[in-house]
């Protein structure tokens, strides 16, 4: 057994866990600071921006940089995130409503669930796209939808990761204020950055062919 190597990997895993906890706490604090509705957009964009920087091995002070991005992106981030968040709230409300009406509403309940899954699949790309690419604000959701359709395997992987975190949180609700949101932003960013690199490499190879 290579104990030094195992010790280094364990320390690295603990460091990443602590980072996800700090990111989670910052996201919660700044979301609440904006009264949730006005805070969730800039807090989410700040979270993804810092997660991208962390994935690129940058060193920074989390709370100071989170506040800097939160303040700078307040208006644009709200316009980016709130429409998707509102759509999710409406779909979840409709799903619960149709479920409460019983078996006779199976078709609209299933249709609502499919729409919710589609929204989650597209939405999983929006934060990493915003942090990684400089596009017109109106272009992020259509670009995310395009990626979700063009990369179905990647989209399924993102949905599985989201489902795993959601399931763990439902089993142990204490995870939500501790790590769940930060873990999702961190993992979502890490995966999407690799998807983006693969997509850019593929497009580059086609351009050279």
DRENDORO-646119 format. One line per field, with one value per residue (C-alpha): residue in one letter; x, y, z; residue number from 1. Coordinates in Angstrom, 3 decimals, decimal comma. Example, Ala and Ser with C-alpha at 12.3 -4.5 7.8 and 13.67 -1.06 7.14 Angstrom:
resn <- (a s);
X <- (12,300 13,670);
Y <- (-4,500 -1,060);
Z <- (7,800 7,140);
resi <- (1 2);
***
This chain:
resn <- (x x x x x x x x x x x x x x x x x x x x x x x x x x x x x x x x x x x x x x x x x x x x x x x x x x x x x x x x x x x x x x x x x x x x x x x x x x x x x x x x x x x x x x x x x x x x x x x x x x x x x x x x x x x x x x x x x x x x x x x x x x x x x x x x x x x x x x x x x x x x x x x x x x x x x x x x x x x x x x x x x x x x x x x x x x x x x x x x x x x x x x x x x x x x x x x x x x x x x x x x x x x x x x x x x);
X <- (0,000 1,269 0,326 1,829 -0,094 -3,301 -2,736 -2,253 -5,439 -7,356 -6,111 -7,066 -10,557 -10,986 -9,820 -12,396 -15,099 -14,265 -14,318 -17,821 -19,013 -17,629 -19,216 -22,521 -22,456 -21,623 -24,407 -26,958 -25,839 -25,955 -29,207 -30,829 -29,199 -31,132 -34,401 -34,112 -35,917 -33,392 -30,493 -30,688 -29,583 -26,410 -25,537 -25,807 -23,697 -21,110 -21,030 -20,417 -17,819 -15,822 -16,270 -14,768 -11,837 -11,326 -11,407 -8,647 -6,564 -6,818 -6,315 -8,659 -10,547 -13,999 -16,199 -14,559 -14,625 -18,162 -19,329 -17,442 -19,100 -22,481 -22,484 -21,135 -23,529 -26,610 -28,874 -27,671 -27,627 -31,196 -32,337 -30,469 -31,607 -35,059 -36,980 -35,727 -36,358 -39,893 -40,572 -39,312 -41,566 -44,592 -43,835 -43,284 -46,530 -48,413 -46,902 -47,965 -51,423 -51,954 -50,600 -53,107 -55,984 -55,349 -54,815 -57,192 -54,608 -51,791 -51,204 -50,762 -48,729 -46,326 -46,145 -45,312 -42,641 -41,055 -41,067 -39,409 -36,700 -36,118 -35,820 -33,328 -31,305 -31,076 -30,620 -27,655 -25,617 -26,636 -24,488 -21,278 -21,916 -22,291 -19,104 -17,084 -18,280 -18,938 -22,222 -25,163 -27,470 -30,325 -28,055 -27,324 -30,579 -30,789 -27,125 -27,758 -30,726 -28,558 -25,859 -28,419 -29,750 -26,361 -24,778 -27,481 -24,994 -23,513 -26,988 -27,986 -24,806 -25,609 -29,162 -27,892 -25,493 -28,300 -30,614 -27,974 -27,474 -31,237 -31,807 -29,056 -30,537 -34,049 -32,705 -30,614 -32,106 -29,297 -27,105 -28,944 -27,586 -24,246 -23,143 -25,844 -25,993 -22,237 -21,645 -23,975 -22,417 -18,941 -19,687 -21,822 -19,026 -16,330 -18,296 -19,398 -15,889 -14,808 -17,795 -16,959 -13,339 -14,421 -16,913 -14,335 -11,806 -14,380 -15,352 -11,683 -10,889 -13,814 -12,601 -9,187 -10,490);
Y <- (0,000 3,446 5,262 8,682 8,732 7,724 10,409 13,060 11,976 12,006 15,515 16,677 15,187 16,902 20,183 19,935 19,047 22,092 24,242 22,979 23,764 27,303 27,812 26,515 28,874 31,855 30,994 30,667 33,833 36,020 34,484 35,317 38,769 39,550 38,342 35,096 36,456 39,216 37,259 33,898 35,167 37,054 34,455 31,675 33,514 34,362 30,721 29,499 32,195 31,221 27,502 28,007 29,912 27,186 24,509 26,457 26,316 30,025 31,198 33,820 34,902 33,327 35,816 38,945 37,651 36,337 39,811 41,422 39,233 39,379 43,180 43,469 40,931 41,770 42,980 40,693 37,616 38,232 38,518 35,290 33,127 34,355 33,283 29,704 29,721 31,019 28,355 25,673 26,942 26,922 23,413 22,029 23,641 22,164 18,736 18,770 20,010 17,284 14,665 15,756 15,300 11,562 8,976 10,710 13,462 11,079 12,508 16,183 15,108 13,126 15,940 18,407 16,078 15,713 19,499 19,853 17,344 19,172 22,490 20,955 19,497 22,848 24,840 22,682 24,315 27,941 28,773 27,214 28,817 32,252 31,821 30,470 32,351 36,011 35,971 38,360 37,797 36,565 33,900 31,782 29,845 29,038 27,987 25,817 24,181 23,531 21,878 19,788 18,432 18,026 16,217 13,885 11,666 14,691 15,974 12,636 12,624 16,112 15,059 11,957 14,078 16,501 13,615 12,051 15,308 15,905 12,362 12,635 15,944 14,457 11,611 13,936 17,477 18,821 18,584 21,496 24,224 22,429 21,431 20,489 23,719 24,221 20,593 20,910 24,173 22,705 19,382 20,991 23,431 20,736 18,513 21,299 22,699 19,305 19,103 22,556 21,556 18,417 20,384 23,050 20,374 18,647 21,894 22,800 19,423 19,811 23,274 21,889 18,911);
Z <- (0,000 -0,938 2,251 1,346 -1,942 -0,169 2,441 -0,264 -2,042 1,240 2,050 -1,453 -1,065 2,303 0,810 -1,984 0,535 2,628 -0,515 -1,405 2,144 1,952 -1,452 -0,108 2,873 0,664 -1,783 1,023 2,793 -0,311 -1,545 1,785 1,792 -1,374 0,071 -1,949 -5,037 -5,648 -4,208 -5,956 -9,382 -8,414 -5,755 -8,331 -10,885 -8,220 -7,171 -10,708 -11,373 -8,309 -8,988 -12,448 -10,989 -8,394 -11,120 -12,889 -9,689 -8,941 -5,365 -3,927 -0,816 -1,172 0,673 -0,751 -4,332 -3,943 -2,882 -5,775 -8,394 -6,624 -6,705 -10,248 -11,777 -9,706 -12,527 -15,340 -13,115 -12,003 -15,619 -16,403 -13,485 -12,441 -15,592 -15,218 -11,477 -12,011 -14,642 -12,235 -9,425 -11,756 -13,032 -9,536 -8,376 -11,332 -10,715 -7,065 -8,045 -10,644 -8,232 -5,589 -8,055 -8,283 -11,060 -13,460 -14,021 -14,949 -18,431 -17,432 -14,403 -16,602 -19,163 -16,391 -15,010 -18,465 -18,881 -15,466 -16,411 -19,704 -17,858 -15,419 -18,287 -20,052 -16,849 -15,834 -18,599 -18,019 -14,970 -16,325 -19,734 -18,155 -16,123 -19,071 -22,171 -22,870 -24,812 -25,123 -22,166 -24,370 -25,915 -22,826 -22,533 -26,283 -26,249 -23,184 -24,942 -27,988 -25,872 -23,997 -27,311 -28,992 -26,018 -24,674 -22,809 -21,029 -20,239 -18,735 -16,625 -15,317 -14,486 -12,684 -10,640 -9,791 -8,885 -6,625 -4,720 -4,518 -3,231 -0,623 0,526 0,758 2,896 5,075 4,892 7,065 3,946 2,308 4,627 4,879 1,383 -1,160 -3,184 -3,124 -4,083 -7,071 -8,299 -7,865 -9,574 -12,273 -13,131 -13,094 -15,474 -17,813 -18,191 -19,468 -21,789 -23,139 -23,732 -25,572 -27,659 -28,552 -29,504 -31,711 -33,430 -33,885 -35,469 -37,876 -38,809 -39,652 -41,624);
resi <- (1 2 3 4 5 6 7 8 9 10 11 12 13 14 15 16 17 18 19 20 21 22 23 24 25 26 27 28 29 30 31 32 33 34 35 36 37 38 39 40 41 42 43 44 45 46 47 48 49 50 51 52 53 54 55 56 57 58 59 60 61 62 63 64 65 66 67 68 69 70 71 72 73 74 75 76 77 78 79 80 81 82 83 84 85 86 87 88 89 90 91 92 93 94 95 96 97 98 99 100 101 102 103 104 105 106 107 108 109 110 111 112 113 114 115 116 117 118 119 120 121 122 123 124 125 126 127 128 129 130 131 132 133 134 135 136 137 138 139 140 141 142 143 144 145 146 147 148 149 150 151 152 153 154 155 156 157 158 159 160 161 162 163 164 165 166 167 168 169 170 171 172 173 174 175 176 177 178 179 180 181 182 183 184 185 186 187 188 189 190 191 192 193 194 195 196 197 198 199 200 201 202 203 204 205 206 207 208 209);
***
